[in-house]
Amino acid sequence: FHKPVNPRHYPAYYEMISHPMDLATIKGKIDKYEYRTADAMLKDFALVKTNAAKFNGNGTMLADEA
């Protein structure tokens, strides 16, 4: 969740997930003032959880942690 998924370690991630998102990317977008609204940032934050559940499976530890 903290940084982008490494494609060398998890190549299938980028086959399953069409819009990757992680906390470091969100922070970078905040630092660059790329979010025009709080809702836009919250949408990316929700995407972190959605991607974790999709890749790892609902009910798994990683999905639950997200």
PEJOSUL-V241500 format. One record per residue. N is the residue number from 1. RES is the residue in one small letter. SS is DSSP state (alpha for helix, beta for strand, coil for the rest). BURIAL is I if it has 9 or more other C-alpha atoms within 8 Angstrom, else O. Layout:
BEGIN
N:RES:SS:BURIAL + N:RES:SS:BURIAL
END
This chain:
BEGIN
1:f:coil:O + 2:h:coil:O + 3:k:coil:O + 4:p:coil:I + 5:v:coil:O + 6:n:coil:O + 7:p:coil:I + 8:r:coil:O + 9:h:coil:O + 10:y:coil:I + 11:p:alpha:I + 12:a:alpha:O + 13:y:alpha:I + 14:y:alpha:I + 15:e:alpha:O + 16:m:alpha:O + 17:i:coil:I + 18:s:coil:O + 19:h:coil:O + 20:p:coil:I + 21:m:coil:I + 22:d:coil:I + 23:l:alpha:I + 24:a:alpha:I + 25:t:alpha:I + 26:i:alpha:I + 27:k:alpha:O + 28:g:alpha:O + 29:k:alpha:I + 30:i:alpha:I + 31:d:alpha:O + 32:k:coil:O + 33:y:coil:O + 34:e:coil:O + 35:y:coil:I + 36:r:coil:O + 37:t:coil:O + 38:a:alpha:O + 39:d:alpha:O + 40:a:alpha:I + 41:m:alpha:I + 42:l:alpha:O + 43:k:alpha:O + 44:d:alpha:I + 45:f:alpha:I + 46:a:alpha:O + 47:l:alpha:I + 48:v:alpha:I + 49:k:alpha:I + 50:t:alpha:O + 51:n:alpha:I + 52:a:alpha:I + 53:a:alpha:I + 54:k:alpha:I + 55:f:alpha:I + 56:n:alpha:I + 57:g:coil:I + 58:n:coil:O + 59:g:coil:O + 60:t:coil:I + 61:m:alpha:O + 62:l:alpha:I + 63:a:alpha:I + 64:d:alpha:I + 65:e:alpha:O + 66:a:coil:I
END
